[in-house]
């Protein structure tokens, strides 16, 4: 079990400058002493966020300030995953009084040390004079929903190789670093985790990754995954249909010319 450390109150606009991006300098200076939050850090490994989320009751939730974590949702014997990082908002589960016929177990794991800010009811009251801050937090919650929708659509692709390539490029847009000839994805994405991100079993993922590696499209190293070429190159190499490739954004399609 990971343990917390460094639980202190900080000026949130100093830790997350983008949060005040809609404020002019005068408003930012006025909001800075009000937008304070207690922060805490958790080490790599399994996380128990339940008590921390309870502390945010009536507020926006836990704001990720640094690090990367995975959220898992398990229904019966199947588990899916979601990657979260800096700027994402983790919110408490829904109304416990709402009836459910299917149980879902939620758990969390940090891929690297993670730092959070507790945005509780008191925080929400203090920043009420600056609705721009709340709007940014709402936009981030919507961004998380959008990324989940993209991931669901990727997982619906019938071919596993296409699923894995699209997922890696989707993740690389946020966590990847440009290198000569492609992108380096410096995340500890195991075959099991990749399977839970795209809806596949670990043995199938291992075989698909081997085929992609043999085709010189991706490679694994101590510093992470390396994506060689462009997403358009990859989809073309695995014979993805035109109906898939035409949905690429213009920037990715440029790699086809």
C-alpha positions in Angstrom: 0.0 0.0 0.0 1.4 3.4 -0.9 1.7 5.9 1.9 1.1 9.7 1.8 3.7 12.4 2.5 4.0 16.2 2.4 0.4 17.1 3.3 0.5 20.9 3.2 -1.6 23.7 1.9 -0.3 25.5 -1.2 -1.2 28.2 -3.7 -2.8 26.1 -6.4 -2.3 28.7 -9.1 1.5 28.3 -8.5 1.3 24.6 -8.8 -1.0 24.5 -11.8 -0.6 27.8 -13.7 -2.9 26.7 -16.5 -5.8 26.7 -14.0 -5.8 30.5 -14.0 -5.3 30.8 -17.7 -8.6 32.7 -18.1 -7.7 35.3 -15.4 -6.0 38.6 -16.2 -3.1 39.6 -14.0 -5.1 41.6 -11.6 -7.7 38.9 -11.1 -5.0 36.2 -10.8 -3.2 38.2 -8.0 -6.6 38.5 -6.2 -7.4 34.8 -6.6 -4.0 33.4 -5.7 -4.3 33.6 -1.9 -7.9 32.3 -2.0 -7.2 29.3 -4.3 -5.2 27.3 -1.8 -5.5 23.5 -1.3 -4.0 20.8 0.8 -1.7 18.6 -1.3 -0.4 15.1 -0.7 1.8 12.6 -2.5 1.5 8.9 -2.9 4.2 6.5 -4.0 4.1 4.1 -6.9 1.8 1.1 -6.4 -1.7 0.4 -5.4 -3.6 3.4 -4.1 -6.4 3.7 -1.7 -8.1 6.9 -2.8 -11.4 6.3 -1.0 -10.7 8.4 2.1 -9.1 11.2 0.1 -12.1 11.3 -2.2 -14.4 11.5 0.9 -12.4 14.6 2.0 -13.5 16.3 -1.2 -17.2 16.0 -0.5 -19.0 19.0 -1.9 -16.0 20.1 -3.9 -14.6 19.4 -7.4 -12.5 16.3 -6.3 -8.8 15.4 -6.4 -6.7 17.3 -8.9 -3.7 15.5 -10.2 -0.7 17.8 -10.0 2.1 15.4 -11.1 2.6 11.8 -12.0 0.6 9.2 -13.8 -2.0 6.7 -12.5 -4.4 4.1 -13.7 -8.0 3.8 -12.8 -9.5 0.3 -13.0 -13.1 -0.7 -13.2 -14.1 -4.3 -12.8 -17.5 -5.9 -13.5 -17.7 -9.6 -12.7 -14.5 -11.0 -14.1 -13.6 -8.4 -16.6 -11.5 -5.3 -15.9 -10.9 -2.1 -18.0 -8.4 0.7 -17.4 -8.0 4.4 -17.9 -4.8 6.5 -17.8 -4.8 9.8 -15.9 -2.1 12.4 -15.4 -1.4 16.0 -14.6 -4.5 18.2 -14.8 -7.0 15.4 -14.5 -9.7 15.5 -12.0 -10.7 12.4 -10.0 -14.2 12.8 -8.5 -16.0 10.7 -5.9 -18.4 8.0 -7.1 -22.0 8.8 -7.7 -24.9 8.9 -5.3 -24.8 5.8 -3.2 -28.6 5.9 -2.9 -29.0 5.4 -6.7 -30.1 1.9 -7.4 -27.7 -0.3 -9.4 -28.3 -3.8 -10.8 -24.6 -4.3 -11.9 -21.8 -3.8 -9.4 -18.6 -2.1 -10.5 -15.4 -2.2 -8.4 -13.1 0.8 -8.8 -9.4 0.7 -7.9 -6.3 2.8 -8.6 -2.6 2.3 -9.2 0.2 4.8 -9.5 2.6 4.1 -12.4 4.9 6.7 -10.8 4.8 8.9 -7.7 1.6 11.0 -7.9 0.8 14.4 -6.2 -2.8 15.5 -5.6 -4.6 18.6 -4.5 -7.7 18.2 -2.4 -10.4 20.5 -3.9 -13.2 20.3 -1.3 -16.3 22.3 -0.4 -14.2 24.9 1.3 -12.1 25.4 -1.8 -15.2 25.7 -4.0 -16.5 28.4 -1.7 -13.3 30.4 -1.7 -13.0 30.5 -5.5 -16.6 31.3 -6.0 -15.8 35.0 -7.0 -13.7 33.6 -9.9 -16.0 31.3 -11.9 -13.2 31.1 -14.6 -11.4 28.6 -12.3 -14.5 26.4 -12.0 -14.9 26.6 -15.8 -11.4 25.3 -16.3 -12.0 22.4 -13.9 -15.2 21.6 -15.8 -13.4 21.6 -19.1 -10.9 19.2 -17.7 -13.6 16.9 -16.5 -15.1 17.0 -20.0 -11.6 16.3 -21.5 -11.4 13.2 -19.4 -14.8 12.1 -20.7 -13.7 12.7 -24.3 -10.5 10.7 -23.9 -12.6 7.8 -22.5 -14.9 8.0 -25.4 -11.9 7.8 -27.8 -10.6 4.9 -25.9 -13.9 3.1 -26.1 -14.1 3.7 -29.9 -10.5 2.3 -30.2 -11.4 -0.8 -28.2 -14.3 -1.4 -30.7 -11.9 -1.8 -33.6 -12.1 -5.5 -34.7 -8.4 -6.0 -35.3 -6.2 -6.1 -32.2 -3.1 -4.7 -34.0 -5.1 -1.6 -35.1 -6.5 -1.2 -31.5 -3.0 -1.3 -30.0 -1.5 1.1 -32.6 -4.4 3.6 -32.2 -4.2 3.4 -28.4 -0.5 4.0 -28.3 -0.7 7.0 -30.6 -3.7 8.3 -28.6 -1.6 8.0 -25.4 1.5 9.4 -27.1 -0.3 12.7 -28.0 -0.2 13.4 -24.3 2.6 11.5 -22.8 4.9 10.9 -25.8 8.2 12.7 -26.6 9.3 13.3 -30.1 12.5 11.6 -31.1 14.3 11.0 -34.4 12.1 8.9 -36.6 9.1 8.7 -34.3 7.8 9.0 -30.7 9.0 7.7 -27.4 6.3 6.7 -24.9 8.0 6.7 -21.5 5.3 4.9 -19.6 5.5 1.4 -18.0 2.7 0.0 -20.2 2.7 -3.7 -19.5 1.0 -6.2 -21.8 -1.6 -6.7 -19.1 -2.3 -3.0 -18.8 -2.4 -2.6 -22.6 -4.9 -5.4 -22.7 -7.1 -3.7 -20.2 -6.9 -0.4 -22.1 -8.0 -2.0 -25.4 -10.2 -4.8 -24.2 -8.0 -7.9 -24.9 -6.4 -10.7 -23.0 -2.7 -10.6 -22.2 -1.6 -13.5 -24.4 -3.3 -12.0 -27.5 -1.7 -8.6 -26.7 1.8 -10.3 -26.5 1.3 -12.0 -29.9 0.0 -8.8 -31.5 2.9 -6.7 -30.1 5.4 -9.3 -31.4 3.9 -8.9 -34.9 4.1 -5.1 -34.7 7.7 -5.3 -33.5 8.6 -7.7 -36.3 7.2 -5.2 -38.8 9.5 -2.5 -37.2 6.5 -0.4 -36.2 7.1 -0.4 -32.5 9.8 -1.5 -30.1 10.2 -1.9 -26.4 13.2 -0.7 -24.4 14.2 0.2 -20.9 13.1 3.8 -21.5 9.6 2.9 -22.7 7.9 2.2 -26.0 9.2 3.6 -29.3 6.8 4.3 -32.1 8.7 4.4 -35.4 7.2 6.5 -38.2 3.7 8.1 -38.0 0.3 6.8 -37.1 -0.7 6.9 -40.8 2.4 4.8 -41.7 1.4 2.3 -39.1 -2.2 2.0 -40.2 -1.1 1.6 -43.8 1.4 -1.1 -42.8 -1.2 -3.2 -41.0 -3.6 -2.8 -43.9 -6.2 -0.8 -42.0 -9.0 0.1 -44.3 -9.5 3.5 -45.8 -12.6 4.0 -43.6 -10.2 3.9 -40.6 -7.4 6.1 -42.1 -9.8 8.8 -43.4 -10.8 9.5 -39.8 -7.3 10.6 -38.9 -7.0 14.3 -38.0 -5.3 16.5 -40.6 -2.0 16.5 -38.8 -1.8 12.7 -38.8 -3.0 12.5 -42.4 -0.1 14.7 -43.4 2.2 11.7 -42.7 0.6 9.8 -45.6 1.8 12.3 -48.2 
